[in-house]
């Protein structure tokens, strides 16, 4: 038979609480386990601080870079006003024979591009023909593809690229000497010319190639 145990009632004078050591986790390791677990992952505060530093540093670096790009590309950015074509001195009127034959002349000007300036640079060429005191000016550029036309022995013009031919006054010929249909869509472009102080001045412009209409380049 099982011997019955005496069950004593709690002592009313005993104020000791029941021990909970058997059920509470051991916290006598001075935080060693918690420190080991924390050290395996970057502290969140440190990560956010570094991330903020990277973002701010990137913004600080981008602002001067963008400003620098505006400075570099300012001369060529869209919307800048195109300078109007100006009359440029080409030759003295007395140096141009009054026989009506076209002669080739170079157009020069002080050239300013995006970053540099070149004095007395060659910017193009024209044909001038004088009859009496009247001067006529033709562009040297073929309206078909933009090649430079050449002056033939009879005073007419021929394009070496696609064999288009033009009369002495710049009118396009329907066919060339080989009987081929001329591919130039229009006559040679005429340019405005005037005489002042004994000098021949030409308003030099270039026009789009490949169009029937005479359209100035922008």
Phi and psi restraints in degrees (value plus and minus 20) as a CYANA .aco file:
   2 UNK   PHI    -102.8   -62.8
   2 UNK   PSI     110.0   150.0
   3 UNK   PHI     -96.2   -56.2
   3 UNK   PSI     109.0   149.0
   4 UNK   PHI     -93.3   -53.3
   4 UNK   PSI     117.7   157.7
   5 UNK   PHI    -109.1   -69.1
   5 UNK   PSI     127.8   167.8
   6 UNK   PHI     -99.2   -59.2
   6 UNK   PSI     105.8   145.8
   7 UNK   PHI    -124.0   -84.0
   7 UNK   PSI      90.5   130.5
   8 UNK   PHI    -115.0   -75.0
   8 UNK   PSI     120.3   160.3
   9 UNK   PHI     -90.0   -50.0
   9 UNK   PSI     134.7   174.7
  10 UNK   PHI     -83.3   -43.3
  10 UNK   PSI     123.7   163.7
  11 UNK   PHI     -94.2   -54.2
  11 UNK   PSI     100.1   140.1
  12 UNK   PHI     -84.6   -44.6
  12 UNK   PSI     -38.0     2.0
  13 UNK   PHI    -108.9   -68.9
  13 UNK   PSI     -30.7     9.3
  14 UNK   PHI    -108.0   -68.0
  14 UNK   PSI      91.9   131.9
  15 UNK   PHI    -120.0   -80.0
  15 UNK   PSI     -11.8    28.2
  16 UNK   PHI     -92.4   -52.4
  16 UNK   PSI     105.5   145.5
  17 UNK   PHI     -94.9   -54.9
  17 UNK   PSI     132.5   172.5
  18 UNK   PHI     -80.8   -40.8
  18 UNK   PSI     122.1   162.1
  19 UNK   PHI     -89.1   -49.1
  19 UNK   PSI     116.9   156.9
  20 UNK   PHI    -133.5   -93.5
  20 UNK   PSI      -7.5    32.5
  21 UNK   PHI     -81.2   -41.2
  21 UNK   PSI     -47.5    -7.5
  22 UNK   PHI     -95.9   -55.9
  22 UNK   PSI     -41.5    -1.5
  23 UNK   PHI    -130.5   -90.5
  23 UNK   PSI     -35.8     4.2
  24 UNK   PHI    -107.2   -67.2
  24 UNK   PSI     123.6   163.6
  25 UNK   PHI     -88.7   -48.7
  25 UNK   PSI     133.0   173.0
  26 UNK   PHI     -96.0   -56.0
  26 UNK   PSI      96.9   136.9
  27 UNK   PHI    -134.9   -94.9
  27 UNK   PSI       4.9    44.9
  28 UNK   PHI    -112.5   -72.5
  28 UNK   PSI      -6.5    33.5
  29 UNK   PHI    -112.8   -72.8
  29 UNK   PSI      -8.8    31.2
  30 UNK   PHI      37.6    77.6
  30 UNK   PSI      11.2    51.2
  31 UNK   PHI      59.8    99.8
  31 UNK   PSI      -5.9    34.1
  32 UNK   PHI     -82.9   -42.9
  32 UNK   PSI     -66.1   -26.1
  33 UNK   PHI     -84.9   -44.9
  33 UNK   PSI     -61.5   -21.5
  34 UNK   PHI     -84.4   -44.4
  34 UNK   PSI     -58.8   -18.8
  35 UNK   PHI     -85.3   -45.3
  35 UNK   PSI     -61.8   -21.8
  36 UNK   PHI     -83.5   -43.5
  36 UNK   PSI     -62.2   -22.2
  37 UNK   PHI     -85.5   -45.5
  37 UNK   PSI     -59.3   -19.3
  38 UNK   PHI     -90.3   -50.3
  38 UNK   PSI     -54.0   -14.0
  39 UNK   PHI     -91.9   -51.9
  39 UNK   PSI     -36.2     3.8
  40 UNK   PHI     -97.8   -57.8
  40 UNK   PSI     -29.5    10.5
  41 UNK   PHI    -151.8  -111.8
  41 UNK   PSI     118.8   158.8
  42 UNK   PHI     -80.5   -40.5
  42 UNK   PSI     117.8   157.8
  43 UNK   PHI     -78.6   -38.6
  43 UNK   PSI     116.7   156.7
  44 UNK   PHI     -82.1   -42.1
  44 UNK   PSI     -59.8   -19.8
  45 UNK   PHI     -84.0   -44.0
  45 UNK   PSI     -61.2   -21.2
  46 UNK   PHI     -85.1   -45.1
  46 UNK   PSI     -58.9   -18.9
  47 UNK   PHI     -83.9   -43.9
  47 UNK   PSI     -66.0   -26.0
  48 UNK   PHI     -84.1   -44.1
  48 UNK   PSI     -56.5   -16.5
  49 UNK   PHI     -84.2   -44.2
  49 UNK   PSI     -64.9   -24.9
  50 UNK   PHI     -85.1   -45.1
  50 UNK   PSI     -60.8   -20.8
  51 UNK   PHI     -82.9   -42.9
  51 UNK   PSI     -63.0   -23.0
  52 UNK   PHI     -83.1   -43.1
  52 UNK   PSI     -58.0   -18.0
  53 UNK   PHI     -84.5   -44.5
  53 UNK   PSI     -59.3   -19.3
  54 UNK   PHI     -84.8   -44.8
  54 UNK   PSI     -64.9   -24.9
  55 UNK   PHI     -83.1   -43.1
  55 UNK   PSI     -66.9   -26.9
  56 UNK   PHI     -83.8   -43.8
  56 UNK   PSI     -61.7   -21.7
  57 UNK   PHI     -82.5   -42.5
  57 UNK   PSI     -57.3   -17.3
  58 UNK   PHI     -85.4   -45.4
  58 UNK   PSI     -61.7   -21.7
  59 UNK   PHI     -84.2   -44.2
  59 UNK   PSI     -63.5   -23.5
  60 UNK   PHI     -81.7   -41.7
  60 UNK   PSI     -54.6   -14.6
  61 UNK   PHI     -97.0   -57.0
  61 UNK   PSI     -52.9   -12.9
  62 UNK   PHI     -93.2   -53.2
  62 UNK   PSI     -58.6   -18.6
  63 UNK   PHI     -77.6   -37.6
  63 UNK   PSI     -72.3   -32.3
  64 UNK   PHI     -86.8   -46.8
  64 UNK   PSI     -49.3    -9.3
  65 UNK   PHI     -86.0   -46.0
  65 UNK   PSI     -63.6   -23.6
  66 UNK   PHI     -84.6   -44.6
  66 UNK   PSI     -61.7   -21.7
  67 UNK   PHI     -81.4   -41.4
  67 UNK   PSI     -57.7   -17.7
  68 UNK   PHI     -85.5   -45.5
  68 UNK   PSI     -59.0   -19.0
  69 UNK   PHI     -83.7   -43.7
  69 UNK   PSI     -60.7   -20.7
  70 UNK   PHI     -81.6   -41.6
  70 UNK   PSI     -57.8   -17.8
  71 UNK   PHI     -87.5   -47.5
  71 UNK   PSI     -62.3   -22.3
  72 UNK   PHI     -88.0   -48.0
  72 UNK   PSI     -65.3   -25.3
  73 UNK   PHI    -114.3   -74.3
  73 UNK   PSI     -17.1    22.9
  74 UNK   PHI     -74.2   -34.2
  74 UNK   PSI     -62.6   -22.6
  75 UNK   PHI     -85.6   -45.6
  75 UNK   PSI     -39.5     0.5
  76 UNK   PHI    -139.8   -99.8
  76 UNK   PSI     -11.8    28.2
  77 UNK   PHI     -92.6   -52.6
  77 UNK   PSI     131.4   171.4
  78 UNK   PHI     -81.3   -41.3
  78 UNK   PSI     131.2   171.2
  79 UNK   PHI      77.7   117.7
  79 UNK   PSI     -30.1     9.9
  80 UNK   PHI     -90.9   -50.9
  80 UNK   PSI     121.9   161.9
  81 UNK   PHI     -91.1   -51.1
  81 UNK   PSI     110.5   150.5
  82 UNK   PHI     -99.1   -59.1
  82 UNK   PSI     112.6   152.6
  83 UNK   PHI     -90.6   -50.6
  83 UNK   PSI     119.6   159.6
  84 UNK   PHI     -88.9   -48.9
  84 UNK   PSI     127.4   167.4
  85 UNK   PHI     -83.9   -43.9
  85 UNK   PSI     118.1   158.1
  86 UNK   PHI    -134.1   -94.1
  86 UNK   PSI     134.8   174.8
  87 UNK   PHI     -94.1   -54.1
  87 UNK   PSI     109.2   149.2
  88 UNK   PHI    -142.0  -102.0
  88 UNK   PSI     116.4   156.4
  89 UNK   PHI     -86.9   -46.9
  89 UNK   PSI     114.8   154.8
  90 UNK   PHI    -134.3   -94.3
  90 UNK   PSI     -70.1   -30.1
  91 UNK   PHI    -180.3  -140.3
  91 UNK   PSI     145.9   185.9
  92 UNK   PHI     -96.5   -56.5
  92 UNK   PSI     124.5   164.5
  93 UNK   PHI     -81.2   -41.2
  93 UNK   PSI     -58.3   -18.3
  94 UNK   PHI     -86.5   -46.5
  94 UNK   PSI     -42.2    -2.2
  95 UNK   PHI    -102.7   -62.7
  95 UNK   PSI     -24.6    15.4
  96 UNK   PHI    -125.8   -85.8
  96 UNK   PSI      90.4   130.4
  97 UNK   PHI     -78.4   -38.4
  97 UNK   PSI     122.2   162.2
  98 UNK   PHI    -113.7   -73.7
  98 UNK   PSI      24.4    64.4
  99 UNK   PHI    -122.2   -82.2
  99 UNK   PSI     -17.6    22.4
 100 UNK   PHI      60.3   100.3
 100 UNK   PSI     -21.0    19.0
 101 UNK   PHI    -106.2   -66.2
 101 UNK   PSI     115.5   155.5
 102 UNK   PHI     -91.4   -51.4
 102 UNK   PSI     123.2   163.2
 103 UNK   PHI    -154.2  -114.2
 103 UNK   PSI     128.6   168.6
 104 UNK   PHI    -107.5   -67.5
 104 UNK   PSI     113.0   153.0
 105 UNK   PHI    -155.1  -115.1
 105 UNK   PSI     125.5   165.5
 106 UNK   PHI    -110.3   -70.3
 106 UNK   PSI     120.4   160.4
 107 UNK   PHI    -119.3   -79.3
 107 UNK   PSI     106.7   146.7
 108 UNK   PHI    -144.3  -104.3
 108 UNK   PSI     132.3   172.3
 109 UNK   PHI    -183.8  -143.8
 109 UNK   PSI     144.0   184.0
 110 UNK   PHI     -94.1   -54.1
 110 UNK   PSI      96.8   136.8
 111 UNK   PHI    -119.8   -79.8
 111 UNK   PSI     106.4   146.4
 112 UNK   PHI    -139.3   -99.3
 112 UNK   PSI      94.8   134.8
 113 UNK   PHI    -120.8   -80.8
 113 UNK   PSI    -176.0  -136.0
 114 UNK   PHI     -81.8   -41.8
 114 UNK   PSI     -55.4   -15.4
 115 UNK   PHI    -152.0  -112.0
 115 UNK   PSI     -34.7     5.3
 116 UNK   PHI    -150.0  -110.0
 116 UNK   PSI     142.5   182.5
 117 UNK   PHI    -145.9  -105.9
 117 UNK   PSI     109.8   149.8
 118 UNK   PHI    -140.6  -100.6
 118 UNK   PSI     101.1   141.1
 119 UNK   PHI    -100.1   -60.1
 119 UNK   PSI     120.5   160.5
 120 UNK   PHI      33.2    73.2
 120 UNK   PSI      23.9    63.9
 121 UNK   PHI    -103.2   -63.2
 121 UNK   PSI     131.2   171.2
 122 UNK   PHI     -98.6   -58.6
 122 UNK   PSI     101.8   141.8
 123 UNK   PHI    -133.7   -93.7
 123 UNK   PSI     -25.9    14.1
 124 UNK   PHI     148.3   188.3
 124 UNK   PSI    -189.0  -149.0
 125 UNK   PHI    -172.0  -132.0
 125 UNK   PSI     136.5   176.5
 126 UNK   PHI    -163.4  -123.4
 126 UNK   PSI     143.5   183.5
 127 UNK   PHI    -124.9   -84.9
 127 UNK   PSI     107.2   147.2
 128 UNK   PHI    -133.0   -93.0
 128 UNK   PSI     117.7   157.7
 129 UNK   PHI    -154.3  -114.3
 129 UNK   PSI     110.2   150.2
 130 UNK   PHI    -134.4   -94.4
 130 UNK   PSI     112.5   152.5
 131 UNK   PHI    -147.9  -107.9
 131 UNK   PSI      86.9   126.9
 132 UNK   PHI      47.4    87.4
 132 UNK   PSI    -145.0  -105.0
 133 UNK   PHI    -119.2   -79.2
 133 UNK   PSI     -16.4    23.6
 134 UNK   PHI    -112.6   -72.6
 134 UNK   PSI     113.1   153.1
 135 UNK   PHI    -139.8   -99.8
 135 UNK   PSI     112.7   152.7
 136 UNK   PHI    -132.7   -92.7
 136 UNK   PSI     122.8   162.8
 137 UNK   PHI    -148.2  -108.2
 137 UNK   PSI     112.1   152.1
 138 UNK   PHI    -144.6  -104.6
 138 UNK   PSI     124.8   164.8
 139 UNK   PHI     -93.1   -53.1
 139 UNK   PSI     129.0   169.0
 140 UNK   PHI    -107.1   -67.1
 140 UNK   PSI     -22.3    17.7
 141 UNK   PHI    -113.2   -73.2
 141 UNK   PSI     107.7   147.7
 142 UNK   PHI     -90.3   -50.3
 142 UNK   PSI     110.9   150.9
 143 UNK   PHI     -88.9   -48.9
 143 UNK   PSI     -29.3    10.7
 144 UNK   PHI     -95.6   -55.6
 144 UNK   PSI     -81.0   -41.0
 145 UNK   PHI    -151.8  -111.8
 145 UNK   PSI     -14.0    26.0
 146 UNK   PHI      69.2   109.2
 146 UNK   PSI      -8.4    31.6
 147 UNK   PHI     -95.7   -55.7
 147 UNK   PSI     140.8   180.8
 148 UNK   PHI    -106.1   -66.1
 148 UNK   PSI     108.2   148.2
 149 UNK   PHI    -102.4   -62.4
 149 UNK   PSI     136.1   176.1
 150 UNK   PHI    -129.5   -89.5
 150 UNK   PSI     135.3   175.3
 151 UNK   PHI    -112.7   -72.7
 151 UNK   PSI     106.4   146.4
 152 UNK   PHI    -111.4   -71.4
 152 UNK   PSI     155.0   195.0
 153 UNK   PHI     -83.7   -43.7
 153 UNK   PSI     -51.1   -11.1
 154 UNK   PHI    -109.9   -69.9
 154 UNK   PSI     -13.6    26.4
 155 UNK   PHI      69.9   109.9
 155 UNK   PSI     -18.2    21.8
 156 UNK   PHI    -109.5   -69.5
 156 UNK   PSI    -198.1  -158.1
 157 UNK   PHI    -146.6  -106.6
 157 UNK   PSI     128.8   168.8
 158 UNK   PHI    -161.3  -121.3
 158 UNK   PSI     116.5   156.5
 159 UNK   PHI    -110.3   -70.3
 159 UNK   PSI     106.2   146.2
 160 UNK   PHI     -96.0   -56.0
 160 UNK   PSI     -32.7     7.3
 161 UNK   PHI    -100.8   -60.8
 161 UNK   PSI     -67.6   -27.6
 162 UNK   PHI    -153.8  -113.8
 162 UNK   PSI      -1.7    38.3
 163 UNK   PHI      44.7    84.7
 163 UNK   PSI       5.9    45.9
 164 UNK   PHI     -91.0   -51.0
 164 UNK   PSI     125.5   165.5
 165 UNK   PHI    -146.7  -106.7
 165 UNK   PSI     129.2   169.2
 166 UNK   PHI    -155.4  -115.4
 166 UNK   PSI     127.9   167.9
 167 UNK   PHI     -91.3   -51.3
 167 UNK   PSI     153.5   193.5
 168 UNK   PHI     -79.2   -39.2
 168 UNK   PSI     -52.8   -12.8
 169 UNK   PHI    -106.3   -66.3
 169 UNK   PSI     -17.0    23.0
 170 UNK   PHI      76.7   116.7
 170 UNK   PSI     -25.1    14.9
 171 UNK   PHI     -87.8   -47.8
 171 UNK   PSI     115.8   155.8
 172 UNK   PHI     -93.6   -53.6
 172 UNK   PSI     118.9   158.9
 173 UNK   PHI    -106.3   -66.3
 173 UNK   PSI     118.0   158.0
 174 UNK   PHI     -79.8   -39.8
 174 UNK   PSI     -54.9   -14.9
 175 UNK   PHI    -155.5  -115.5
 175 UNK   PSI     132.6   172.6
 176 UNK   PHI    -109.3   -69.3
 176 UNK   PSI    -195.7  -155.7
 177 UNK   PHI     -84.0   -44.0
 177 UNK   PSI     -43.2    -3.2
 178 UNK   PHI    -108.6   -68.6
 178 UNK   PSI     -16.3    23.7
 179 UNK   PHI      62.2   102.2
 179 UNK   PSI     -10.6    29.4
 180 UNK   PHI    -106.7   -66.7
 180 UNK   PSI     125.3   165.3
 181 UNK   PHI     -86.7   -46.7
 181 UNK   PSI     112.8   152.8
 182 UNK   PHI     -90.3   -50.3
 182 UNK   PSI     115.6   155.6
 183 UNK   PHI    -115.4   -75.4
 183 UNK   PSI     -29.2    10.8
 184 UNK   PHI     -85.4   -45.4
 184 UNK   PSI     110.7   150.7
 185 UNK   PHI     -97.3   -57.3
 185 UNK   PSI     -31.4     8.6
 186 UNK   PHI    -177.7  -137.7
 186 UNK   PSI     155.7   195.7
 187 UNK   PHI     -87.9   -47.9
 187 UNK   PSI     147.0   187.0
 188 UNK   PHI     -79.4   -39.4
 188 UNK   PSI     122.7   162.7
 189 UNK   PHI     -94.0   -54.0
 189 UNK   PSI     111.7   151.7
 190 UNK   PHI    -108.2   -68.2
 190 UNK   PSI     129.1   169.1
 191 UNK   PHI    -141.1  -101.1
 191 UNK   PSI     127.3   167.3
 192 UNK   PHI     -88.1   -48.1
 192 UNK   PSI     117.9   157.9
 193 UNK   PHI    -160.7  -120.7
 193 UNK   PSI     128.0   168.0
 194 UNK   PHI    -169.2  -129.2
 194 UNK   PSI     142.3   182.3
 195 UNK   PHI    -138.0   -98.0
 195 UNK   PSI     104.5   144.5
 196 UNK   PHI    -158.8  -118.8
 196 UNK   PSI     108.7   148.7
 197 UNK   PHI      39.0    79.0
 197 UNK   PSI      12.0    52.0
 198 UNK   PHI      58.6    98.6
 198 UNK   PSI     -14.7    25.3
 199 UNK   PHI    -130.8   -90.8
 199 UNK   PSI     120.8   160.8
 200 UNK   PHI    -109.3   -69.3
 200 UNK   PSI     101.6   141.6
 201 UNK   PHI    -135.3   -95.3
 201 UNK   PSI     116.8   156.8
 202 UNK   PHI    -140.4  -100.4
 202 UNK   PSI     114.2   154.2
 203 UNK   PHI    -106.5   -66.5
 203 UNK   PSI      75.1   115.1
 204 UNK   PHI    -103.3   -63.3
 204 UNK   PSI     106.6   146.6
 205 UNK   PHI    -161.7  -121.7
 205 UNK   PSI     137.6   177.6
 206 UNK   PHI    -134.9   -94.9
 206 UNK   PSI     127.4   167.4
 207 UNK   PHI    -142.2  -102.2
 207 UNK   PSI     136.6   176.6
 208 UNK   PHI     -83.7   -43.7
 208 UNK   PSI     120.4   160.4
 209 UNK   PHI    -111.0   -71.0
 209 UNK   PSI     132.8   172.8
 210 UNK   PHI      64.5   104.5
 210 UNK   PSI     -11.5    28.5
 211 UNK   PHI    -138.9   -98.9
 211 UNK   PSI     127.9   167.9
 212 UNK   PHI     -90.3   -50.3
 212 UNK   PSI     -59.5   -19.5
 213 UNK   PHI    -101.0   -61.0
 213 UNK   PSI     131.8   171.8
 214 UNK   PHI    -107.8   -67.8
 214 UNK   PSI      85.6   125.6
 215 UNK   PHI    -142.3  -102.3
 215 UNK   PSI     102.1   142.1
 216 UNK   PHI     -86.2   -46.2
 216 UNK   PSI     121.6   161.6
 217 UNK   PHI     -90.2   -50.2
 217 UNK   PSI     124.1   164.1
